[in-house]
Amino acid sequence: MLTSIRGLSAATLAACAAFASSPAFGQEEGSDSPIDVSANVALTSEYRFRGVDLSGGNFAIQGGVDAAHESGFYVGAWASSLDEQTVGFGSTELDIYGGWNGDISDGVNADIGVIGYLYPDAGPGDFDYVEFYASLGLTLGPAEATLGVAYAPEQDSLANQDNVYLYTDLGVGVPGTPVTVIGHVGYTNGILTFTDDGDAFDWSLGAEAAIPDTPLTFGVAYVGAEGDIASPAYDFVDDAVVFTLSASF
């Protein structure tokens, strides 16, 4: 999963994992292969995409695999379980993506690519859509910040409308501890909101900590988004505390 593009997933604490690098999976120490392969799995108390609940308030199982070339080009796939009854996109989301990531100056990292959001077991209708993304990552001591944009052009699955998402993530490591405090603010303009005017902010504030001598990371975040959802309809953007246990290999 390219956590930076999903907003604080990403999104949830899983999306905050953009600040952590995954060790190579399936490679020996000191390997001179030009390609690194990594994998990740997670169990989260809710799947929140840009502040929106896509698991009906239930636990979600997630995981992905990435292959990155030493040149900076990469491809990957990530999947999450969905709440089939509440969301209406079927039981599974599958994201396929590719792009380029690399340092452009000291302490500045760039990421650019394209992602396809696929819903393989959705019912009748067109749900899959494509989005282009770009971000800049800035590192200063224990702090890391990301400024990003994602654009989904007009397509049938978006009712022939487009969507723009702007976001910023900030992570600060607590000196002498494995804890990172993480904040996120995002803004959506377009079809992918639950507001009447097509404008919505989402937000998250939380922390994550690597569990010593394991590949595990535990996180907790307070997540929410703007929305105009009248009762008794399900409130996809109600604020919630989200817990995530993830592992990278």
Number of C-alpha atoms within 10 A of each C-alpha: 28 27 20 29 29 24 34 33 25 25 31 37 34 34 23 31 24 24 21 12 9 18 14 19 16 11 14 9 7 6 10 9 10 9 16 19 19 19 21 19 20 19 19 24 19 24 31 31 22 32 30 27 28 24 26 20 19 14 18 21 18 22 19 20 19 21 17 20 15 12 11 13 17 19 20 20 19 21 20 21 19 27 21 17 11 17 15 14 23 18 17 21 20 19 21 18 20 19 19 17 21 16 14 12 9 9 12 16 16 18 21 19 20 19 23 17 17 19 21 14 12 17 12 7 9 15 18 19 18 19 18 18 21 20 21 20 23 18 17 11 8 11 16 19 20 21 17 23 21 23 19 22 16 15 14 13 13 19 11 10 14 16 18 19 23 20 25 21 26 21 24 19 18 13 9 6 9 13 18 22 19 26 21 26 21 24 20 22 18 18 20 19 22 18 17 11 12 14 18 21 20 24 25 29 22 21 19 24 18 19 13 9 6 9 14 17 22 20 24 23 25 18 28 26 27 21 21 14 15 8 7 6 8 13 18 23 23 16 18 18 15 23 21 21 19 21 18 22 15
